[in-house]
Every structure is written in C-alpha cells, then in structure tokens.
Amino acid sequence: MASTKSAKKRILVIQKKTLRNKMIKSRTKTEIKKVFVALASGSKEQATATLAKAISQIDRAASKGIFHKNNAARKKARLTNLVNKM
C-alpha cells in the first residue's frame, strides 16, 4: 500500500483512467460485434451503417491512446474488407 500522499493520489488517478479505458474499449468491441452481426444477417446496408459507427468508435479510441494507431488502422481495414466482400 502506498504511504505517501502523492502515491495515494496516483493510485486514485490510475483507477479512474483504467475505468475510462475499459469503458471505451468495451464500447469499441461492442460496435465491432455489431458489424459481425450485420454481416451474418446478410444486409449490406445495415453492415455499411454499423461499419461507419465502428470506424468512428475505433478512431476515437485510437485518438485517446487506447489503441495504437496501427492497431486501429488494421481493425478498420479488416472490417472494411469484410463488408466490401459481401
């Protein structure tokens, strides 16, 4: 356990940041899953609409440093390829 005041504060700050990062990462994963559900349903329009939301969410997570920019680019490219192959 931390003994200094600054160390205790860092623990609290890290906990808040961890919760924020988990929330954003979870939201991103949910949007990606929605794309796969739309692909499974066979609706190109729905897949395209959910892809746009997923890409926006991935970009938002990458801008906040939750995903590395190359990781985000890879996720977007793979999702886009799946939708385009439909």
N, C-alpha and C positions, 0 to 999 in steps of 0.2 A: 504494500500500500504506500502511496505517496505521502511524504511527510511535509514537504514544503508547500507553501501556498500556491506557487506558480505551477508545480507539478499537479496539484489537485485541480487547478483550473484547466490545465491541458487535458486531463482525463475527461472532464466535462465537455470540453470543446470537441474532442475526438469522438465522444459518444454521439453528440449532435450531428457531426459530419457523417459518421457511419450510418446513422438512421436516414439522413438525407440521401446518401449514395445508394443505400439499399432500396429506398422508395423509387428513385429514378431508374435504377437498374431493373427493378421488378416491373415498373410501368413499361419500360422498353421491351422486356421479354414478352409481356402480355400483348403488345402491339405486333410483335413478330409472330406470335402464335395465331393471332387473328388473320394474318396473311396466309398462313398454312391452312387454316380452316376454310378461308375463302377459296384457296386453290383446290382443296378437296371437294368443295361443293360444285366446282366447275364453272363458277360465274366469273367471267373475265372482268366485267365492270366492277363487281364487288372487290375482286382481288386488286384491281388497279387503285381503287379508292383506299383500301386498307394499306396498300403499299405506300401511298403518299403519306399517310399518317405515321406509318412505321419509320419511314425515312426521316421525317421531321423529328420524331422522338429520338432516333439514333443520333442525328446531328446535334440535338440539344444535349444529349448525354456526353457526346464527344467534346462539345464546347465547354462543358463543366469538368472535363478531365476524368470522367468515369470510365469511358472507353478511350483507348489510344486512337488517334486519327486514322491510322492504317487499319486497325481492327474495325472501326466504324465503316470505312470505305469498303472493306471486304464483305461485311454483313450486307451493306446496301447493294453491292454488285451481285452477290449470290441471290438475294431476294428478287432483284430486278430480272436476273436471268431466268429464274423460275417462272415469274409472271409472264415474261415475254415468250417463253416456250409454250405457254398454254394455248 
